[in-house]
Amino acid sequence: MHKQFLFTTLLLLSACGQVPTSQSTKGETKKPSPSDLLATINQAYSENAIQAQREWGGKRVVVGGAFDLAGKLPEGGISILLNPGSGISLGELRFADTYADMIAKLRKGDGVTAECTVDPKYEGFSGVDGGVKCPGTDI
């Protein structure tokens, strides 16, 4: 799987449990689930990063997926990878160290949902300065 560095995390909305799925009632427009949205954004950047940057860059979204792994970043903070289930890519979200206790409780496959801003500077290639930074917003 290819990693995508796309999101500045604003708020960790939920962690643990099942990955959220979209639901709609009769007459309502079905909204994509957070994991479907993560897969859609990742696919857009995989197919045409220039177009995706114009369409998604700077937009505030709620994304989610199944927790894959976490690690400490050399520059500080914590990185987690989410699998949206698309089989195409993983989404990386970075958090301040204040989230360490919550993230330490995650197990592979746990559902995670976060409110994020799509990195407006991300151009489709992963790199050291690539996109997912959290300002340390409280839960």
C-alpha positions, 0 to 999 in steps of 0.5 A: 500500500502507498502512504498518502500525507494529506491531512492536518488533523484538527480534532480526534473525534473517536477512537476504538470500536468499528469503522463508521459506515454511512447510513441514510433514511428515505429521502435523505442524500447519502453522505460518504462515510469517513472511511469512504471519504478518506479513500476518495481523497486518496484515490483523487491524489493517486490519479491526478494530484494537481487536480485533487489539490485544487479540488480538496486542498484546504477543505475541512473534512471528517475522515476515518478508517481502521487503525493500522499503526502508530509511531513517534515522529523524529520532529515530535508528535505522533503519526498514525496510519488509517486504512480506509478499506479501499486497498489503494492507500493509507491515510496518515494523520499526525497528532501532538504528543498530548494524544499519546495516552489515547493512541497507545490504547488503539489496536490494529483494526480499531476505527478512528475518526478525525476532523481534518483539513486537507493539506493545501500544500500536498502535491501528491508526493510523500516527503519529510515536510508532507502534510499531516500536523495536529495543533493539539486540539483537545478531545 
